[in-house]
Amino acid sequence: MQSLALALLSAALIMAQAIAAHARPESFADLAQKFSPSVVNITTSTTVAQGAGPAPLVPDGSPFEDFFRQFRDRGQGGDRPRRSSALGSGFVISEDGYIVTNNHVIESADEIIIEFYEGGELEAKVIGTDPKTDIALLKVEATSPLPFVSFGDSDTARVGDWVMAMGNPLGQGFSVSAGIVSARNRALSGTYDDYIQTDAAINRGNSGGPLFDMDGKVVGVNTAILSPNGGSIGIGFSMASNVVSRVVDQLQEFGETRRGWLGVRIQDVTADVAEAMGLENASGALITDVPTGPAAEAGMMAGDVILSFDGVKVPDTRDLVRQVGSTEVGKSVRVVVFREGGTKTLRVTLGRREDAENVDGTDLSDGGSDATPAPQTMMGLTLSPLDDDLRAQLELAESATGLVVRDIDPLSEAYEKGLRAGDVITEAGQQKLATIDDLKDRIADAREAGRKSLLLLVRSAGQPRFVALSLGDD
């Protein structure tokens, strides 16, 4: 009897596993029928100058110059402006007519026409755009409430989950494709990228359309494809809804984005940098410069490693940028930094990123010695202290101090890590440098502390970055 019960239980478990393994929708028809009325086709029209297009390459004075000009004028009406059209997709997010699409779909458009699934067209106006995430918010004035869809939580989307894309591929009209989530947290080229990768077919014209989960929630906005031939090869990217929804809320409220701003220049912590600083793990965001701004006011310093921001661990620079950008302007947050072998908690009141886009960094160096000894070579670098002549040649501030790279061994580790003649080393071991002896002291200190490498702060064309160089043998 007991063996029969065990056999039945085993069979039930096998059956449950089989059902789970084959758990998939038999059809996407119900979802498509329910949510298609909320998806729209977008047609844009733009006036462009006739001379803006490509023209035959005819040398000035050529006997064919007049011929090609006359041919162009007859065929295209001279230099008169012409209209250019483009197609894309979008989706309605409120019954009063707010529509989400990609910024590149409507950028520079003179006229935007929305075509609805159940027929009819309306002209749309732009409420706001965010080129950084390629999102735009439009508005139409409808005579009756419009069917709309809602954003889902993209963070719950798992690799392997079913998804469905809708849009207007290649101008063919309303179309549905299905696939799975192929990958998460993809970055293409933007600072705030957080893409869902999918193998649901996405082609030109799908841009701006929704990516649905199986609950009919929008988890992404179809934005880009990776393709060698311009067509879908099963690698498409949808901007995650948790990024889009925050952008849309700000565009709807302010007509623009308002991202948090910390005010630091940062780089990732590599294994050799972590070893040189005495960090247990190669994680966090290493501050290379602190221009005037919120971080400077809070006491942050170049050489600090940001370990956590507003109670959340910081694995790398990309994650920190996204955390800061999604935090409200004016919020006071706790930032934990690693400094001089220990941790320190600072409180920072965030500024607004958009107000600081063009703010230049300030030179934070202290004044130094006027001594100008002969160049010396160490770690593959031929170095000289900064003097007035070198400051003038390198267009540096009069207060700038450090060691100038006069020459570099092309076979050295320093060369492999990107140092070049003309670079200025301003710090070693997170202490200011003014003389060659300062660098020798830092090397000696690192060796005494058992370090295998020394952390240098290098300015290349004015941009700071940290580089860890091996100390080698005595």
Residue pairs with C-beta under 8 A, 6 or more apart in sequence:
24 162
25 31
25 162
25 214
28 164
28 176
28 178
31 164
31 212
31 214
31 216
32 164
32 166
32 176
34 216
35 149
35 166
35 210
35 212
35 216
36 117
36 166
36 174
36 176
37 116
37 117
37 118
37 147
38 91
38 92
38 117
38 146
38 147
38 148
38 149
38 210
39 89
39 90
39 91
39 92
39 117
39 166
39 167
39 174
39 209
39 210
40 89
40 90
40 91
40 92
40 99
40 114
40 115
40 116
40 117
41 87
41 88
41 89
41 90
41 114
41 115
41 168
41 173
41 174
42 87
42 88
42 89
42 90
42 101
42 105
42 106
42 112
42 113
42 114
42 115
42 124
42 168
42 208
43 85
43 86
43 87
43 112
43 113
43 115
44 85
44 86
44 87
44 88
44 105
44 106
44 109
44 111
44 112
44 113
45 83
45 84
45 85
45 109
45 110
45 111
45 113
46 83
46 84
46 85
46 86
46 108
46 109
46 110
47 81
47 82
47 83
47 84
47 110
48 81
48 82
48 83
48 84
49 79
49 81
50 76
50 77
50 78
50 79
50 80
50 81
50 82
51 79
55 68
55 72
56 68
58 64
58 65
58 68
59 65
76 82
86 105
86 109
87 168
87 171
87 205
88 101
88 102
88 105
88 106
88 167
88 168
88 205
88 207
88 208
88 209
89 101
89 105
89 166
89 167
89 168
89 205
89 206
89 207
89 208
89 209
89 222
90 99
90 100
90 101
90 105
90 114
90 138
90 208
90 209
91 99
91 100
91 101
91 148
91 149
91 166
91 208
91 209
91 210
91 218
92 98
92 99
92 146
92 147
92 148
92 149
93 99
93 100
93 148
93 149
93 150
93 151
93 248
94 146
94 148
95 145
95 146
95 147
95 148
96 142
96 145
96 146
97 122
97 139
97 140
97 141
97 142
97 146
98 127
98 137
98 138
98 139
98 248
98 252
99 114
99 124
99 137
99 138
99 139
99 140
100 135
100 136
100 137
100 138
100 208
100 221
100 244
100 248
101 135
101 136
101 138
101 207
101 208
101 221
102 134
102 135
102 136
102 207
102 208
102 221
102 223
103 129
103 130
103 131
103 134
103 135
103 136
104 134
104 207
105 136
105 207
105 208
106 112
106 126
106 129
106 136
106 138
107 129
107 131
107 136
111 123
112 123
112 124
112 125
112 126
112 138
113 121
113 122
113 123
113 124
114 121
114 122
114 123
114 124
114 138
114 140
115 121
116 122
116 146
117 174
122 140
122 141
122 142
123 140
124 138
124 139
124 140
125 138
125 139
125 140
126 136
126 137
126 138
127 137
127 138
127 139
127 251
127 252
127 255
128 136
128 137
128 250
128 251
128 252
128 254
128 255
128 256
128 257
129 135
129 136
129 137
129 251
130 136
130 247
130 251
130 257
132 190
132 191
132 192
132 257
133 190
133 192
133 193
133 239
133 243
133 244
133 247
134 190
134 223
134 239
135 221
135 239
135 244
135 247
135 248
135 251
136 208
136 251
137 248
137 251
137 252
140 146
149 210
149 212
149 216
149 217
149 218
150 217
150 218
151 217
151 218
151 219
151 241
151 242
151 244
151 245
152 213
152 215
152 217
152 218
152 219
152 241
153 217
153 219
153 241
153 242
154 194
154 196
154 219
154 220
154 240
154 241
154 242
154 243
155 240
155 242
157 163
157 181
157 184
157 196
157 213
157 219
157 220
157 240
158 181
158 184
159 180
159 181
159 182
159 183
159 184
160 180
160 181
161 180
161 181
161 213
161 214
162 178
162 179
162 180
162 213
162 214
163 178
163 179
163 180
163 181
163 196
163 198
163 200
163 211
163 212
163 213
163 214
163 219
163 220
164 176
164 177
164 178
164 200
164 211
164 212
164 214
165 176
165 177
165 178
165 179
165 198
165 200
165 201
165 202
165 206
165 209
165 210
165 211
165 212
165 222
165 236
165 238
166 174
166 175
166 176
166 209
166 210
166 212
167 174
167 175
167 202
167 205
167 206
167 207
167 208
167 209
167 210
167 222
168 174
168 175
168 205
168 206
168 209
169 175
169 177
169 201
169 202
169 203
169 204
169 205
169 206
170 203
170 204
170 205
171 205
172 205
177 200
177 201
177 202
178 200
179 198
179 199
179 200
179 201
179 234
180 198
180 199
180 200
181 196
181 197
181 198
182 197
182 198
182 199
182 234
182 235
183 196
183 197
184 196
184 197
185 194
185 195
186 193
186 194
186 195
186 196
186 197
186 237
187 193
187 194
187 195
187 318
188 195
188 224
188 237
191 321
191 325
192 243
192 321
192 322
192 325
193 239
194 239
194 240
194 242
194 243
194 322
195 220
195 223
195 224
195 237
195 238
195 239
195 240
196 211
196 219
196 220
196 237
196 238
196 239
196 240
197 235
197 236
197 237
198 211
198 220
198 236
198 237
198 238
199 234
199 235
199 236
200 211
200 236
201 232
201 234
201 236
202 222
202 225
202 232
202 236
202 238
203 225
203 231
203 232
204 230
206 222
206 236
207 222
207 223
207 224
208 221
208 222
208 223
209 221
209 222
210 218
210 220
210 221
210 222
211 218
211 219
211 220
211 221
211 222
211 238
212 218
212 219
213 219
217 241
218 241
219 238
219 240
219 241
220 238
220 239
220 240
220 241
220 244
221 238
221 239
221 241
221 244
222 236
222 237
222 238
223 237
223 238
223 239
224 236
224 237
225 232
225 233
225 235
225 236
225 237
226 233
226 235
226 236
226 237
227 233
227 235
243 326
246 326
247 257
250 256
250 257
250 258
251 257
256 354
257 354
258 328
258 329
258 352
258 354
259 324
259 325
259 326
259 329
259 352
259 353
259 354
260 324
260 325
260 326
260 327
260 328
260 329
260 331
260 350
260 351
260 352
260 353
261 293
261 294
261 324
261 329
261 350
261 351
261 352
261 353
261 355
261 356
262 293
262 294
262 295
262 320
262 324
262 335
262 348
262 350
263 290
263 291
263 292
263 293
263 294
263 295
263 296
263 351
263 356
264 285
264 287
264 288
264 289
264 290
264 291
264 293
264 295
264 300
264 306
265 287
265 288
265 289
265 290
265 291
265 361
265 463
265 464
266 285
266 286
266 287
266 288
266 306
266 317
266 320
267 285
267 286
267 288
267 317
267 465
267 466
268 285
268 286
268 316
268 317
269 277
269 279
269 282
269 283
269 284
269 285
269 286
269 305
269 316
270 282
270 468
271 282
272 453
272 468
272 470
273 279
273 282
273 286
273 455
273 466
273 468
274 280
274 281
274 282
275 451
275 452
275 453
275 468
276 446
276 451
276 452
276 453
276 454
276 455
276 468
277 305
277 338
277 430
277 455
278 341
278 449
278 451
279 305
279 338
283 307
283 313
283 314
283 315
283 316
284 305
284 306
284 307
284 314
284 315
284 316
284 338
285 305
285 306
285 314
285 316
285 317
285 320
286 303
286 304
286 305
286 466
287 295
287 300
287 301
287 302
287 303
287 304
287 305
287 306
287 337
288 302
288 457
288 464
288 465
288 466
289 302
289 361
289 364
289 464
290 296
290 300
290 301
290 302
290 364
291 359
291 360
291 361
291 362
292 359
292 362
293 351
293 356
293 359
294 348
294 349
294 350
294 351
295 348
297 348
297 349
298 335
298 346
298 347
298 348
298 349
299 346
300 335
300 337
300 346
300 348
301 339
302 364
302 427
302 457
302 464
303 339
303 427
303 430
303 455
303 457
303 466
304 337
304 338
304 339
304 344
305 337
305 338
305 339
306 314
306 320
306 335
306 336
306 337
307 313
307 314
307 336
307 337
307 338
307 343
308 314
308 334
308 335
308 336
309 320
309 323
309 324
309 333
309 335
310 323
310 327
310 331
310 333
310 334
310 335
311 334
312 323
314 320
314 323
324 350
324 353
325 353
327 333
327 350
328 350
329 350
329 351
329 352
330 349
330 350
331 349
331 350
332 347
332 348
332 349
332 350
333 347
333 348
333 349
333 350
334 345
334 346
334 347
335 345
335 346
335 347
335 348
336 343
336 344
336 345
336 346
337 343
337 344
337 345
337 346
338 344
340 430
361 462
361 464
363 396
363 397
363 399
363 400
365 397
365 399
365 400
365 401
365 402
365 426
365 432
366 399
366 401
366 432
366 434
367 399
367 401
368 385
368 386
368 401
368 402
368 432
368 434
368 435
369 385
369 434
369 435
370 387
371 385
371 435
372 384
372 385
372 387
373 384
373 385
373 435
373 436
374 384
375 382
375 383
375 384
375 406
375 407
376 382
376 383
376 384
376 436
377 383
377 407
378 439
378 440
378 443
379 412
379 413
379 414
379 454
379 469
379 471
379 472
380 408
380 409
380 411
380 412
380 413
380 414
380 415
381 405
381 407
381 408
381 409
381 412
381 414
381 419
381 425
382 405
382 406
382 407
382 408
383 403
383 404
383 405
383 406
383 425
383 436
383 439
384 390
384 403
384 404
384 406
385 401
385 402
385 403
385 404
385 434
385 435
385 436
386 396
386 400
386 401
386 402
386 403
386 404
386 424
388 398
390 396
390 404
391 397
391 398
391 400
394 404
394 422
394 424
396 424
400 424
400 426
401 426
401 432
401 433
401 434
402 424
402 425
402 426
402 427
402 432
402 433
402 434
402 459
403 424
403 425
403 433
403 436
403 439
404 422
404 423
404 424
405 419
405 420
405 421
405 422
405 423
405 424
405 425
406 421
407 421
408 414
408 415
408 419
408 420
408 421
409 415
413 469
413 470
414 467
414 469
417 467
417 469
418 460
418 467
419 458
419 460
419 467
420 460
422 460
423 458
423 459
423 460
424 458
424 459
425 433
425 439
425 456
425 457
425 458
426 432
426 433
426 457
426 458
426 459
426 464
427 433
427 455
427 456
427 457
428 438
428 439
428 442
428 443
428 454
428 455
428 456
428 457
429 442
429 445
429 446
429 454
429 455
430 455
430 457
431 438
431 442
432 438
433 439
433 442
442 454
443 454
443 471
446 453
446 454
446 471
447 471
447 474
451 471
452 470
452 471
453 468
453 469
453 470
453 471
454 468
454 469
454 471
455 466
455 467
455 468
456 466
456 467
456 468
456 469
457 464
457 465
457 466
458 464
458 465
458 466
458 467
